[in-house]
Amino acid sequence: MTALPPVAELLPHSPPMILLDEVVEADGRRAVCRVRVRGDSPFAEGGKVPAVVAIEYMAQAVSAYAGLQARARGAPPRIGYLLGTRELTLELDAFDVGDELVVEAVYVWGDETLGAFDCTVRRAGQTVAAATLNVHQGEEPTP
């Protein structure tokens, strides 16, 4: 298996807004990422990160998927926009600093600019957040 690139090479973000630690698995239909919840997260307060931040974890997993697709074409990552979410479920109020989360984004439908992804966030093997994200990808940057 070919090593996957660092997540910073796949996202059009800069620290501290890169919340994912790594892409651990990917194929033509999905990306699976890992994040350890850290106390220095821009969303951490009192040793916790609100569970609603799971939407951003999921959106960044979608962005990692899109970044891998772009990389395969020899193109840089493109900016993406979260248009909305459906069927969001949050099984907890907050993540604890130190939690290790597995975030998966599975391509459902779309084209080069518009798409939908079924996403989950798991902690210790249990699904703690899930949603379908509708996304739009911006124009490819001019070289």
N, C-alpha and C positions, 0 to 999 in steps of 0.2 A: 504494500500500500504506500502511496506517495504521501509524504508529510504535508499536512495542511498549512497554509501560510498563517502568519500571525494575524489575529483579528484586526489589529490596527491597519493592516494593508487592505482589508476588505471593506471597511466602513468609511464613509465620508465624514467622520467625527474626529474630534481632537480631545485629549484628556482635559478635564476629568469626566467628560461625557461618554467615553468608551466604558460601558459598564460590564461587558462580557470579558471573560479572561481568555477563552480559546474556543475554537471550533474543534470538536472532537470527532465528528463524523459528518460526512456529506455525500450526497449523490445528486442525480439530476432532478430529484423531486423534493429533497429536504436538506436541512442543516440542523445539526444537533450541537449545542454550545454549552459551555460550563461557565458558571459565575460563582465566586465565593463572595458573599455579602460582607462588605468591609465597613469599618467604622468611619473611614474617610470618604465614603460615598457622599456625593452631594445631597443625597436624600436621607442619610442616616441622622437620627436624632435619638438620644437616650438609648443607644444600643439596638435600635430597631430601624427598619426601612418599611414604610407603608406597603401593604400588599398591592396597591394599585400601581406601584412601580413595575409590577410584572408586565404591564402593557408595554413599557419601554424595553424590558428584557426581550419580550417577544418581537417587538419591532426591530430591535437590533439583530436578532436571529434571522429575521426576514432580510435585513440589509446584508448580513453575512452571506446568505444564500445568493442574493443578487450580485454581491461582490465577487463570489466564486464564479458565477455565470459570466460576468464581465471579464474577469481574469482569463477564463478559457477562450474568450474572443480576442484577447490581447488589449482590452480596454480598461481604463481606470474605473474605480467605483463611482456610481452616480448618486446624487442626492435623492432621497426618497421622502415621501410624505405619507403619513398615516391619515387616511381619509375617514376611517371609522372602524368600529368594532361591533361585532354581533355576538350574542350569547356569551358574554363575559361571565365567568364564574370565579370567585375568589373564596377559597375554603378557609382562609385565615385573615386576621386583621393586619398582620405585619410579619416580615421576615426578621429573624434575629441575626445580628452581626455574627459571622462565623458559619452561617448556614451555607451549604454547598447546594446549588441549584442546577438542574439540567433543563435547558430550554430548547424546545424543538419547534421548528417551523416547517410545515409540510405544504408544498404548492398544491392548490386546488384548481385554479383556473387563471387565465390571463394571457397577456401578450407582453410586448417589450415595455409598455408604459403603465398598464393597469393590471392588478391582480388581487387574488384572495389567497390567504394562507390559514390553515388550521394550526393553532399553536397551543402548546402546553408548557407549564413549568412544573417540574417535579422536585420534591425534596425527600430524600431518603426513600426513593421509589414510589412515593405517593404523589398523585397529581394534586397540586395545591392552587393552580390557576389554569384557566383554559379560555380561549376565545378564537373567533375567526376575525382576522385583520384584513381590511380592505386597504390597499396601498396604491400609490401612484409614484412612478419613477420619473425623475426629471430628465432633461436632455443630456446627451453625452457631452462632456466638456470638450472644448476645442483644444486639440493638441498644441 
